[in-house]
């Protein structure tokens, strides 16, 4: 088990770093972590140690959990709570030693020998559990003041009619439900970074078959967690969303911070651009169509004033 666990986690972290992603940093805060992922915590508030830190960090990133707290099924029951139907737990390990006494067949002497072992067990993030006391669920990192909203940007995205679900630490568009998922605005470093991220996901939203029906033949890769990876079709869609976000940010007079994780897509974009000299023109064209489509959903000024 030890070899499998270490290899699994090592490969996962190496893969992230090779893509230029620093999985411990986000443009929004997680679990009161001021933009960084906290050490995973047990029910009693004690921090996990060693390899379990990386295992649970990786699980939280992969599944989009904002809460740093994990517990077993029985611990949830003891708090009169229950794991949500269909949820799957995450593996953690426990290392210890057992003492075995062996008797020498020739001398008859007893010798104590310590044998190390590793045992695995399953834990659940508190976001997978319902009915827990409020303090087990994540809240935005404390701030001296709330992130101020930008009225013109709020009005723009509201007028599109896109369904935006707030909560967790993922920013993504989910085609199966046709919803955009966003962390709450107070999780972001600043309002402009929030709206630029929302513009990115709104550009993805335009690719639905009911709208612009954009499809680059994506076979692998997904936007949840905003992780780089996937095939050329995925890279093209991300490039369109990135350009769409830039176009809309300019239109809405926003100047967001340069996102650390945006750099992770550069390698895949370079590959696409090297393989097809027309790719950047295609991406820019699709991004402009997406921006125009979103602008086309806005209410005319005259209609707003007359309302």
FILUM-400168 format. One line per 4 residues: number of its first residue (from 1); their letters; for each residue x, y, z of N, C-alpha, C. Coordinates in nm, 3 decimals, padded with zeros to 5 digits. Layout:
// residues N
NUM = a = X/Y/Z/X/Y/Z/X/Y/Z  ...
***
This chain:
// residues 307
1 = xxxx = 00.083/-00.120/00.000/00.000/00.000/00.000/00.087/00.125/00.000  00.196/00.123/00.079/00.280/00.239/00.091/00.333/00.284/-00.046  00.381/00.186/-00.125/00.437/00.218/-00.257/00.329/00.277/-00.348  00.210/00.217/-00.348/00.101/00.265/-00.433/00.060/00.407/-00.397
5 = xxxx = 00.046/00.434/-00.268/00.003/00.566/-00.223/00.107/00.671/-00.258  00.233/00.645/-00.226/00.337/00.743/-00.254/00.350/00.768/-00.404  00.343/00.661/-00.482/00.357/00.676/-00.627/00.239/00.756/-00.682  00.120/00.727/-00.634/00.000/00.798/-00.681/00.010/00.947/-00.652
9 = xxxx = 00.045/00.982/-00.530/00.051/01.124/-00.493/00.169/01.193/-00.559  00.284/01.125/-00.563/00.401/01.185/-00.627/00.374/01.215/-00.774  00.317/01.117/-00.844/00.286/01.137/-00.986/00.189/01.253/-01.006  00.094/01.265/-00.916/-00.006/01.370/-00.929/00.055/01.509/-00.911
13 = xxxx = 00.138/01.525/-00.810/00.201/01.655/-00.785/00.300/01.689/-00.897  00.379/01.590/-00.939/00.474/01.614/-01.048/00.400/01.656/-01.174  00.289/01.591/-01.201/00.210/01.625/-01.319/00.162/01.770/-01.313  00.117/01.813/-01.194/00.073/01.952/-01.178/00.189/02.049/-01.204
17 = xxxx = 00.303/02.020/-01.147/00.417/02.110/-01.160/00.468/02.115/-01.303  00.464/02.002/-01.372/00.507/02.000/-01.511/00.417/02.086/-01.599  00.292/02.103/-01.557/00.199/02.188/-01.631/00.210/02.333/-01.587  00.298/02.362/-01.492/00.313/02.499/-01.445/00.212/02.539/-01.341
21 = xxxx = 00.136/02.442/-01.289/00.034/02.472/-01.190/00.091/02.454/-01.050  00.071/02.556/-00.967/00.106/02.543/-00.827/-00.025/02.516/-00.752  -00.056/02.391/-00.724/-00.189/02.357/-00.670/-00.218/02.415/-00.533  -00.118/02.469/-00.465/-00.141/02.528/-00.334/-00.176/02.677/-00.342
25 = xxxx = -00.181/02.730/-00.462/-00.219/02.871/-00.479/-00.344/02.881/-00.564  -00.431/02.976/-00.530/-00.553/03.003/-00.605/-00.573/03.154/-00.612  -00.656/03.202/-00.707/-00.689/03.344/-00.710/-00.798/03.377/-00.610  -00.844/03.278/-00.535/-00.942/03.301/-00.429/-00.897/03.225/-00.306
29 = xxxx = -00.949/03.262/-00.190/-00.905/03.199/-00.066/-00.988/03.076/-00.038  -00.926/02.979/00.026/-00.995/02.853/00.056/-00.984/02.823/00.204  -01.097/02.803/00.270/-01.095/02.764/00.409/-01.023/02.862/00.499  -01.046/02.990/00.481/-00.979/03.093/00.560/-00.829/03.091/00.542
33 = xxxx = -00.783/03.047/00.426/-00.641/03.030/00.404/-00.572/03.146/00.336  -00.640/03.262/00.324/-00.579/03.379/00.262/-00.519/03.347/00.127  -00.594/03.273/00.043/-00.547/03.243/-00.091/-00.465/03.116/-00.101  -00.431/03.056/00.013/-00.357/02.932/00.013/-00.442/02.822/00.073
37 = xxxx = -00.412/02.700/00.037/-00.485/02.588/00.095/-00.425/02.555/00.231  -00.510/02.549/00.332/-00.465/02.517/00.467/-00.425/02.371/00.476  -00.353/02.337/00.581/-00.333/02.196/00.610/-00.469/02.133/00.634  -00.490/02.011/00.585/-00.616/01.942/00.614/-00.629/01.920/00.764
41 = xxxx = -00.750/01.932/00.815/-00.775/01.922/00.958/-00.865/01.803/00.992  -00.841/01.744/01.109/-00.929/01.642/01.162/-01.049/01.708/01.229  -01.144/01.628/01.271/-01.264/01.680/01.336/-01.231/01.764/01.459  -01.127/01.724/01.533/-01.091/01.796/01.656/-01.003/01.917/01.629
45 = xxxx = -00.977/01.949/01.503/-00.896/02.066/01.469/-00.749/02.036/01.453  -00.706/01.914/01.485/-00.565/01.878/01.468/-00.533/01.862/01.320  -00.415/01.907/01.280/-00.375/01.901/01.140/-00.323/01.763/01.104  -00.355/01.719/00.983/-00.297/01.595/00.931/-00.148/01.617/00.909
49 = xxxx = -00.073/01.508/00.905/00.072/01.515/00.892/00.118/01.440/00.768  00.242/01.471/00.724/00.311/01.393/00.622/00.236/01.376/00.493  00.235/01.252/00.443/00.179/01.222/00.313/00.029/01.250/00.309  -00.040/01.240/00.424/-00.183/01.268/00.426/-00.215/01.412/00.388
53 = xxxx = -00.123/01.504/00.414/-00.144/01.644/00.374/-00.155/01.652/00.222  -00.060/01.591/00.153/-00.061/01.597/00.007/-00.179/01.521/-00.052  -00.214/01.408/00.009/-00.325/01.330/-00.041/-00.455/01.408/-00.033  -00.479/01.473/00.081/-00.605/01.546/00.098/-00.603/01.680/00.025
57 = xxxx = -00.486/01.743/00.013/-00.476/01.862/-00.072/-00.517/01.827/-00.215  -00.459/01.719/-00.264/-00.485/01.678/-00.402/-00.633/01.646/-00.422  -00.694/01.578/-00.325/-00.837/01.547/-00.334/-00.921/01.674/-00.334  -00.885/01.770/-00.248/-00.962/01.894/-00.238/-00.954/01.973/-00.368
61 = xxxx = -00.836/01.976/-00.430/-00.820/02.046/-00.556/-00.899/01.978/-00.667  -00.888/01.845/-00.671/-00.954/01.768/-00.777/-01.105/01.781/-00.768  -01.160/01.781/-00.645/-01.305/01.779/-00.628/-01.363/01.915/-00.591  -01.277/02.016/-00.574/-01.327/02.151/-00.552/-01.377/02.181/-00.413
65 = xxxx = -01.320/02.118/-00.310/-01.365/02.144/-00.173/-01.297/02.268/-00.116  -01.375/02.355/-00.055/-01.318/02.471/00.012/-01.288/02.441/00.158  -01.361/02.347/00.217/-01.341/02.316/00.358/-01.213/02.237/00.379  -01.135/02.270/00.483/-01.014/02.193/00.511/-01.039/02.076/00.607
69 = xxxx = -01.164/02.056/00.651/-01.194/01.959/00.757/-01.245/01.827/00.698  -01.191/01.716/00.751/-01.226/01.582/00.705/-01.263/01.496/00.825  -01.354/01.400/00.805/-01.392/01.310/00.914/-01.438/01.176/00.858  -01.442/01.076/00.944/-01.488/00.945/00.902/-01.640/00.940/00.905
73 = xxxx = -01.695/00.834/00.847/-01.840/00.814/00.844/-01.895/00.809/00.987  -01.825/00.736/01.076/-01.871/00.723/01.214/-01.863/00.854/01.289  -01.761/00.935/01.260/-01.751/01.065/01.326/-01.866/01.156/01.286  -01.907/01.148/01.160/-02.022/01.226/01.115/-02.149/01.181/01.188
77 = xxxx = -02.168/01.050/01.200/-02.286/00.997/01.270/-02.287/01.043/01.416  -02.170/01.047/01.478/-02.161/01.088/01.618/-02.203/01.233/01.637  -02.198/01.311/01.531/-02.239/01.452/01.536/-02.380/01.470/01.482  -02.454/01.358/01.472/-02.591/01.359/01.420/-02.598/01.412/01.277
81 = xxxx = -02.494/01.386/01.201/-02.489/01.427/01.061/-02.478/01.302/00.975  -02.486/01.319/00.844/-02.478/01.204/00.755/-02.410/01.241/00.624  -02.337/01.145/00.568/-02.273/01.164/00.438/-02.381/01.167/00.330  -02.370/01.263/00.239/-02.469/01.277/00.133/-02.471/01.153/00.044
85 = xxxx = -02.588/01.118/-00.003/-02.604/01.002/-00.089/-02.519/01.016/-00.215  -02.447/00.909/-00.251/-02.367/00.908/-00.372/-02.226/00.963/-00.356  -02.191/01.016/-00.238/-02.057/01.069/-00.216/-01.957/00.957/-00.193  -01.835/00.978/-00.240/-01.728/00.880/-00.222/-01.618/00.941/-00.136
89 = xxxx = -01.565/00.861/-00.045/-01.464/00.911/00.047/-01.325/00.916/-00.014  -01.231/00.967/00.064/-01.092/00.980/00.021/-01.002/00.900/00.115  -00.895/00.846/00.058/-00.805/00.761/00.133/-00.704/00.842/00.214  -00.687/00.806/00.340/-00.575/00.853/00.421/-00.509/00.729/00.481
93 = xxxx = -00.389/00.745/00.529/-00.316/00.629/00.581/-00.268/00.654/00.724  -00.251/00.545/00.794/-00.205/00.549/00.931/-00.085/00.457/00.945  00.028/00.512/00.984/00.151/00.434/00.999/00.178/00.408/01.147  00.215/00.285/01.178/00.245/00.250/01.317/00.337/00.127/01.318
97 = xxxx = 00.363/00.079/01.435/00.446/-00.041/01.450/00.379/-00.137/01.547  00.393/-00.264/01.520/00.348/-00.366/01.615/00.470/-00.440/01.667  00.460/-00.482/01.791/00.572/-00.556/01.852/00.538/-00.705/01.852  00.625/-00.783/01.794/00.605/-00.927/01.787/00.717/-00.996/01.863
101 = xxxx = 00.679/-01.086/01.951/00.779/-01.161/02.029/00.805/-01.295/01.963  00.933/-01.322/01.936/00.972/-01.446/01.872/01.065/-01.524/01.965  01.049/-01.654/01.965/01.131/-01.740/02.052/01.236/-01.813/01.968  01.361/-01.797/02.009/01.470/-01.865/01.940/01.458/-02.016/01.963
105 = xxxx = 01.454/-02.094/01.857/01.434/-02.239/01.868/01.551/-02.311/01.934  01.668/-02.249/01.929/01.786/-02.315/01.987/01.809/-02.274/02.131  01.799/-02.143/02.158/01.829/-02.094/02.294/01.706/-02.084/02.382  01.589/-02.076/02.317/01.466/-02.061/02.395/01.442/-01.921/02.443
109 = xxxx = 01.529/-01.825/02.402/01.514/-01.686/02.444/01.409/-01.614/02.359  01.335/-01.527/02.426/01.235/-01.446/02.357/01.296/-01.314/02.310  01.268/-01.278/02.189/01.318/-01.153/02.131/01.201/-01.071/02.078  01.196/-00.945/02.118/01.089/-00.855/02.071/01.134/-00.786/01.942
113 = xxxx = 01.048/-00.788/01.841/01.083/-00.724/01.713/00.968/-00.632/01.670  01.003/-00.508/01.637/00.902/-00.411/01.591/00.884/-00.421/01.440  00.760/-00.429/01.397/00.729/-00.443/01.255/00.643/-00.323/01.212  00.693/-00.240/01.120/00.613/-00.125/01.074/00.500/-00.170/00.982
117 = xxxx = 00.389/-00.098/00.987/00.279/-00.129/00.897/00.206/00.001/00.861  00.132/-00.002/00.753/00.054/00.113/00.711/-00.088/00.066/00.682  -00.183/00.135/00.739/-00.323/00.099/00.724/-00.399/00.216/00.663  -00.486/00.187/00.569/-00.564/00.293/00.507/-00.706/00.297/00.560
121 = xxxx = -00.764/00.417/00.564/-00.905/00.429/00.599/-00.965/00.546/00.522  -01.095/00.557/00.526/-01.166/00.652/00.441/-01.218/00.770/00.522  -01.201/00.891/00.467/-01.256/01.012/00.530/-01.337/01.089/00.426  -01.423/01.177/00.475/-01.507/01.260/00.390/-01.485/01.406/00.425
125 = xxxx = -01.482/01.490/00.324/-01.477/01.634/00.348/-01.611/01.679/00.404  -01.610/01.782/00.486/-01.737/01.826/00.547/-01.838/01.875/00.443  -01.789/01.914/00.323/-01.883/01.954/00.219/-01.958/01.835/00.160  -01.914/01.714/00.193/-01.984/01.593/00.150/-02.084/01.546/00.255
129 = xxxx = -02.092/01.620/00.364/-02.174/01.579/00.479/-02.279/01.685/00.508  -02.400/01.643/00.538/-02.505/01.737/00.572/-02.546/01.720/00.717  -02.586/01.831/00.779/-02.633/01.827/00.917/-02.528/01.857/01.021  -02.408/01.898/00.979/-02.303/01.931/01.076/-02.327/02.069/01.136
133 = xxxx = -02.274/02.097/01.254/-02.279/02.233/01.308/-02.212/02.331/01.212  -02.255/02.456/01.213/-02.213/02.556/01.114/-02.062/02.575/01.108  -01.992/02.558/01.222/-01.849/02.588/01.221/-01.767/02.487/01.141  -01.828/02.377/01.098/-01.757/02.279/01.017/-01.756/02.317/00.869
137 = xxxx = -01.833/02.416/00.830/-01.841/02.454/00.689/-01.758/02.579/00.663  -01.697/02.589/00.543/-01.605/02.700/00.515/-01.675/02.834/00.499  -01.602/02.936/00.534/-01.648/03.073/00.514/-01.537/03.150/00.443  -01.570/03.259/00.374/-01.465/03.340/00.311/-01.364/03.387/00.415
141 = xxxx = -01.241/03.402/00.374/-01.137/03.452/00.464/-01.178/03.588/00.518  -01.151/03.612/00.648/-01.188/03.740/00.706/-01.117/03.855/00.636  -01.188/03.963/00.614/-01.132/04.078/00.546/-01.165/04.203/00.627  -01.089/04.308/00.609/-01.120/04.433/00.676/-01.246/04.495/00.618
145 = xxxx = -01.274/04.465/00.491/-01.396/04.513/00.428/-01.431/04.418/00.314  -01.559/04.415/00.280/-01.605/04.325/00.175/-01.553/04.371/00.040  -01.538/04.275/-00.052/-01.498/04.310/-00.188/-01.613/04.389/-00.252  -01.588/04.511/-00.296/-01.697/04.591/-00.354/-01.737/04.538/-00.491
149 = xxxx = -01.864/04.526/-00.513/-01.914/04.480/-00.642/-01.910/04.595/-00.743  -01.906/04.560/-00.870/-01.903/04.659/-00.978/-02.037/04.651/-01.049  -02.117/04.755/-01.034/-02.257/04.753/-01.080/-02.269/04.723/-01.230  -02.183/04.786/-01.311/-02.197/04.767/-01.456/-02.168/04.623/-01.496
153 = xxxx = -02.073/04.560/-01.425/-02.041/04.421/-01.455/-02.153/04.328/-01.407  -02.206/04.355/-01.287/-02.319/04.275/-01.238/-02.436/04.282/-01.335  -02.465/04.402/-01.383/-02.579/04.420/-01.474/-02.554/04.346/-01.606  -02.430/04.349/-01.653/-02.396/04.284/-01.780/-02.420/04.134/-01.772
157 = xxxx = -02.365/04.070/-01.669/-02.375/03.924/-01.661/-02.516/03.880/-01.622  -02.588/03.961/-01.544/-02.727/03.928/-01.512/-02.813/03.928/-01.637  -02.786/04.021/-01.727/-02.866/04.033/-01.849/-02.847/03.915/-01.944  -02.738/03.841/-01.929/-02.716/03.726/-02.019/-02.815/03.614/-01.991
161 = xxxx = -02.867/03.609/-01.868/-02.958/03.502/-01.831/-02.889/03.374/-01.791  -02.756/03.374/-01.789/-02.682/03.253/-01.748/-02.705/03.224/-01.601  -02.722/03.098/-01.567/-02.739/03.058/-01.428/-02.602/03.044/-01.364  -02.576/03.125/-01.262/-02.447/03.123/-01.191/-02.470/03.071/-01.051
165 = xxxx = -02.406/02.960/-01.018/-02.418/02.897/-00.887/-02.293/02.931/-00.807  -02.310/02.997/-00.693/-02.196/03.036/-00.610/-02.176/02.937/-00.496  -02.049/02.909/-00.467/-02.013/02.818/-00.359/-01.894/02.733/-00.398  -01.821/02.683/-00.296/-01.704/02.600/-00.324/-01.588/02.683/-00.375
169 = xxxx = -01.487/02.615/-00.434/-01.369/02.686/-00.482/-01.346/02.665/-00.630  -01.445/02.611/-00.700/-01.430/02.590/-00.843/-01.492/02.704/-00.923  -01.423/02.740/-01.029/-01.481/02.828/-01.130/-01.489/02.745/-01.257  -01.609/02.719/-01.306/-01.622/02.633/-01.422/-01.760/02.646/-01.485
173 = xxxx = -01.768/02.608/-01.612/-01.896/02.594/-01.679/-01.922/02.445/-01.694  -02.041/02.399/-01.652/-02.077/02.257/-01.657/-02.181/02.237/-01.767  -02.143/02.183/-01.883/-02.237/02.166/-01.994/-02.358/02.081/-01.961  -02.338/01.977/-01.878/-02.449/01.885/-01.850/-02.565/01.952/-01.779
177 = xxxx = -02.536/02.053/-01.697/-02.641/02.127/-01.627/-02.662/02.267/-01.685  -02.572/02.306/-01.776/-02.575/02.439/-01.837/-02.567/02.549/-01.731  -02.486/02.524/-01.628/-02.466/02.621/-01.521/-02.321/02.665/-01.513  -02.300/02.789/-01.470/-02.167/02.838/-01.437/-02.151/02.828/-01.285
181 = xxxx = -02.040/02.773/-01.240/-02.012/02.764/-01.096/-01.898/02.860/-01.063  -01.917/02.939/-00.958/-01.818/03.039/-00.918/-01.801/03.040/-00.767  -01.677/03.061/-00.718/-01.661/03.093/-00.575/-01.728/03.227/-00.547  -01.767/03.250/-00.423/-01.826/03.380/-00.387/-01.724/03.491/-00.409
185 = xxxx = -01.773/03.610/-00.437/-01.684/03.722/-00.471/-01.586/03.753/-00.358  -01.627/03.733/-00.232/-01.538/03.763/-00.120/-01.422/03.665/-00.108  -01.424/03.558/-00.186/-01.312/03.464/-00.187/-01.199/03.514/-00.278  -01.227/03.614/-00.363/-01.128/03.662/-00.459/-01.043/03.774/-00.401
189 = xxxx = -00.928/03.793/-00.461/-00.838/03.899/-00.416/-00.898/04.036/-00.439  -00.972/04.049/-00.549/-01.035/04.176/-00.579/-01.153/04.150/-00.672  -01.241/04.250/-00.685/-01.362/04.234/-00.765/-01.330/04.211/-00.912  -01.229/04.278/-00.964/-01.200/04.266/-01.107/-01.154/04.124/-01.143
193 = xxxx = -01.083/04.058/-01.051/-01.045/03.919/-01.076/-01.167/03.829/-01.078  -01.264/03.859/-00.994/-01.390/03.783/-00.993/-01.461/03.797/-01.127  -01.477/03.921/-01.176/-01.553/03.942/-01.299/-01.477/03.889/-01.422  -01.345/03.896/-01.420/-01.268/03.840/-01.531/-01.285/03.689/-01.536
197 = xxxx = -01.287/03.625/-01.418/-01.309/03.481/-01.412/-01.450/03.448/-01.460  -01.548/03.528/-01.417/-01.685/03.507/-01.461/-01.697/03.525/-01.613  -01.624/03.622/-01.668/-01.625/03.643/-01.813/-01.568/03.523/-01.886  -01.464/03.463/-01.831/-01.404/03.342/-01.888/-01.509/03.231/-01.895
201 = xxxx = -01.578/03.210/-01.782/-01.677/03.102/-01.779/-01.801/03.135/-01.862  -01.837/03.262/-01.870/-01.950/03.301/-01.954/-01.917/03.278/-02.102  -01.790/03.295/-02.139/-01.749/03.264/-02.276/-01.766/03.115/-02.304  -01.725/03.031/-02.207/-01.751/02.887/-02.220/-01.901/02.861/-02.236
205 = xxxx = -01.983/02.934/-02.161/-02.129/02.917/-02.163/-02.186/02.938/-02.303  -02.124/03.024/-02.382/-02.176/03.052/-02.516/-02.155/02.935/-02.612  -02.072/02.837/-02.575/-02.044/02.728/-02.668/-02.157/02.625/-02.673  -02.253/02.635/-02.582/-02.364/02.540/-02.578/-02.436/02.534/-02.712
209 = xxxx = -02.491/02.417/-02.748/-02.557/02.399/-02.878/-02.676/02.492/-02.896  -02.736/02.539/-02.788/-02.849/02.632/-02.797/-02.803/02.775/-02.827  -02.672/02.796/-02.819/-02.621/02.932/-02.840/-02.532/02.933/-02.965  -02.399/02.929/-02.947/-02.311/02.937/-03.064/-02.269/02.799/-03.115
213 = xxxx = -02.303/02.695/-03.041/-02.276/02.557/-03.085/-02.130/02.541/-03.128  -02.039/02.581/-03.039/-01.895/02.578/-03.068/-01.837/02.445/-03.020  -01.765/02.377/-03.107/-01.708/02.247/-03.072/-01.579/02.227/-03.150  -01.468/02.215/-03.077/-01.339/02.192/-03.141/-01.299/02.045/-03.134
217 = xxxx = -01.397/01.958/-03.110/-01.366/01.816/-03.103/-01.295/01.778/-02.975  -01.331/01.844/-02.864/-01.268/01.814/-02.736/-01.293/01.670/-02.697  -01.187/01.601/-02.664/-01.197/01.462/-02.619/-01.157/01.448/-02.473  -01.062/01.528/-02.431/-01.015/01.521/-02.293/-01.004/01.661/-02.237
221 = xxxx = -00.998/01.667/-02.104/-00.981/01.795/-02.038/-01.115/01.851/-01.995  -01.115/01.928/-01.887/-01.239/01.989/-01.839/-01.205/02.115/-01.764  -01.297/02.209/-01.765/-01.271/02.336/-01.700/-01.276/02.330/-01.548  -01.356/02.239/-01.484/-01.363/02.241/-01.338/-01.227/02.246/-01.273
225 = xxxx = -01.213/02.336/-01.172/-01.086/02.350/-01.104/-00.986/02.433/-01.183  -01.021/02.468/-01.306/-00.936/02.549/-01.394/-00.797/02.491/-01.404  -00.790/02.361/-01.429/-00.661/02.294/-01.441/-00.625/02.277/-01.587  -00.498/02.292/-01.614/-00.455/02.275/-01.752/-00.453/02.127/-01.787
229 = xxxx = -00.452/02.098/-01.914/-00.447/01.960/-01.957/-00.546/01.937/-02.069  -00.548/01.814/-02.122/-00.644/01.783/-02.226/-00.581/01.790/-02.363  -00.664/01.771/-02.467/-00.613/01.765/-02.603/-00.617/01.902/-02.670  -00.590/01.904/-02.801/-00.585/02.031/-02.873/-00.721/02.100/-02.875
233 = xxxx = -00.829/02.022/-02.883/-00.962/02.081/-02.881/-00.989/02.152/-02.751  -00.946/02.091/-02.642/-00.960/02.154/-02.510/-00.877/02.283/-02.502  -00.754/02.276/-02.552/-00.667/02.393/-02.548/-00.727/02.507/-02.630  -00.787/02.475/-02.745/-00.850/02.578/-02.827/-00.967/02.643/-02.755
237 = xxxx = -01.051/02.562/-02.691/-01.167/02.618/-02.618/-01.119/02.707/-02.504  -01.012/02.666/-02.434/-00.959/02.750/-02.326/-00.901/02.880/-02.381  -00.839/02.872/-02.497/-00.784/02.992/-02.558/-00.897/03.089/-02.597  -01.006/03.035/-02.652/-01.122/03.118/-02.685/-01.177/03.185/-02.559
241 = xxxx = -01.191/03.107/-02.451/-01.243/03.162/-02.326/-01.150/03.268/-02.269  -01.019/03.246/-02.282/-00.923/03.344/-02.231/-00.932/03.474/-02.310  -00.939/03.463/-02.443/-00.951/03.583/-02.526/-01.086/03.650/-02.503  -01.192/03.570/-02.490/-01.323/03.627/-02.463/-01.325/03.705/-02.334
245 = xxxx = -01.259/03.651/-02.231/-01.250/03.721/-02.104/-01.175/03.853/-02.119  -01.067/03.851/-02.198/-00.990/03.974/-02.221/-01.072/04.078/-02.295  -01.146/04.035/-02.398/-01.229/04.128/-02.474/-01.337/04.190/-02.385  -01.405/04.105/-02.307/-01.512/04.154/-02.220/-01.458/04.242/-02.108
249 = xxxx = -01.341/04.206/-02.054/-01.280/04.290/-01.950/-01.252/04.429/-02.003  -01.205/04.437/-02.128/-01.181/04.568/-02.189/-01.312/04.644/-02.208  -01.416/04.572/-02.254/-01.547/04.635/-02.275/-01.606/04.688/-02.145  -01.583/04.615/-02.036/-01.641/04.653/-01.906/-01.545/04.738/-01.823
253 = xxxx = -01.433/04.778/-01.884/-01.334/04.864/-01.817/-01.280/04.799/-01.690  -01.245/04.673/-01.701/-01.186/04.599/-01.590/-01.038/04.576/-01.615  -00.960/04.577/-01.510/-00.817/04.548/-01.522/-00.783/04.444/-01.417  -00.814/04.318/-01.443/-00.789/04.213/-01.344/-00.641/04.182/-01.331
257 = xxxx = -00.605/04.120/-01.217/-00.468/04.073/-01.200/-00.440/03.963/-01.300  -00.313/03.946/-01.335/-00.274/03.832/-01.418/-00.287/03.708/-01.332  -00.365/03.614/-01.379/-00.390/03.493/-01.302/-00.270/03.401/-01.307  -00.225/03.356/-01.190/-00.112/03.263/-01.185/-00.138/03.137/-01.267
261 = xxxx = -00.262/03.084/-01.258/-00.287/02.957/-01.324/-00.307/02.972/-01.474  -00.324/03.096/-01.523/-00.334/03.113/-01.668/-00.205/03.068/-01.737  -00.093/03.087/-01.671/00.034/03.049/-01.731/00.041/02.899/-01.759  -00.040/02.824/-01.686/-00.036/02.678/-01.705/-00.086/02.636/-01.841
265 = xxxx = -00.165/02.720/-01.906/-00.218/02.684/-02.037/-00.122/02.718/-02.151  -00.018/02.793/-02.122/00.068/02.844/-02.228/00.128/02.732/-02.312  00.178/02.627/-02.247/00.243/02.518/-02.321/00.147/02.454/-02.420  00.023/02.431/-02.377/-00.073/02.367/-02.468/-00.111/02.461/-02.581
269 = xxxx = -00.119/02.590/-02.551/-00.150/02.687/-02.657/-00.036/02.693/-02.759  00.087/02.694/-02.710/00.202/02.698/-02.801/00.198/02.579/-02.895  00.166/02.462/-02.841/00.158/02.342/-02.923/00.053/02.358/-03.033  -00.064/02.407/-02.995/-00.171/02.427/-03.093/-00.131/02.528/-03.199
273 = xxxx = -00.072/02.638/-03.156/-00.035/02.744/-03.250/00.077/02.698/-03.344  00.168/02.616/-03.295/00.275/02.566/-03.381/00.220/02.469/-03.487  00.118/02.395/-03.447/00.060/02.296/-03.538/-00.033/02.358/-03.643  -00.084/02.475/-03.612/-00.180/02.538/-03.703/-00.159/02.689/-03.701
277 = xxxx = -00.105/02.743/-03.808/-00.076/02.887/-03.811/-00.202/02.972/-03.812  -00.317/02.910/-03.840/-00.442/02.985/-03.840/-00.516/02.977/-03.706  -00.461/02.902/-03.611/-00.532/02.876/-03.486/-00.565/03.005/-03.409  -00.468/03.097/-03.401/-00.493/03.219/-03.323/-00.600/03.304/-03.388
281 = xxxx = -00.606/03.302/-03.520/-00.710/03.377/-03.591/-00.847/03.314/-03.564  -00.850/03.182/-03.567/-00.975/03.110/-03.539/-01.023/03.137/-03.397  -00.930/03.128/-03.301/-00.967/03.150/-03.161/-01.018/03.292/-03.139  -00.949/03.390/-03.199/-00.990/03.529/-03.183/-01.128/03.553/-03.245
285 = xxxx = -01.153/03.489/-03.358/-01.282/03.503/-03.424/-01.394/03.447/-03.338  -01.371/03.329/-03.282/-01.472/03.268/-03.195/-01.490/03.349/-03.067  -01.383/03.403/-03.014/-01.392/03.485/-02.893/-01.474/03.611/-02.920  -01.453/03.671/-03.036/-01.530/03.790/-03.072/-01.678/03.758/-03.087
289 = xxxx = -01.707/03.642/-03.149/-01.848/03.600/-03.162/-01.911/03.580/-03.025  -01.835/03.521/-02.933/-01.887/03.499/-02.798/-01.914/03.632/-02.728  -01.818/03.725/-02.739/-01.837/03.856/-02.677/-01.957/03.928/-02.739  -01.968/03.922/-02.872/-02.081/03.986/-02.940/-02.212/03.923/-02.897
293 = xxxx = -02.213/03.791/-02.882/-02.335/03.720/-02.840/-02.379/03.768/-02.701  -02.284/03.779/-02.609/-02.315/03.823/-02.473/-02.361/03.969/-02.472  -02.298/04.051/-02.556/-02.343/04.191/-02.568/-02.484/04.196/-02.627  -02.514/04.105/-02.716/-02.645/04.104/-02.780/-02.759/04.069/-02.685
297 = xxxx = -02.724/04.012/-02.568/-02.826/03.978/-02.470/-02.858/04.094/-02.375  -02.784/04.204/-02.391/-02.807/04.319/-02.304/-02.934/04.394/-02.345  -03.002/04.453/-02.248/-03.119/04.533/-02.277/-03.076/04.667/-02.336  -03.142/04.711/-02.443/-03.110/04.844/-02.498/-03.129/04.951/-02.393
301 = xxxx = -03.045/05.055/-02.399/-03.052/05.162/-02.300/-03.191/05.224/-02.294  -03.251/05.247/-02.410/-03.383/05.310/-02.417/-03.486/05.227/-02.343  -03.476/05.093/-02.361/-03.571/05.004/-02.297/-03.554/05.005/-02.145  -03.429/05.016/-02.100/-03.401/05.019/-01.958/-03.458/05.147/-01.897
305 = xxx = -03.438/05.262/-01.966/-03.485/05.390/-01.914/-03.637/05.395/-01.912  -03.700/05.327/-02.006/-03.847/05.331/-02.015/-03.912/05.237/-01.915  -03.835/05.139/-01.868/-03.891/05.039/-01.775/-03.926/05.101/-01.640
***
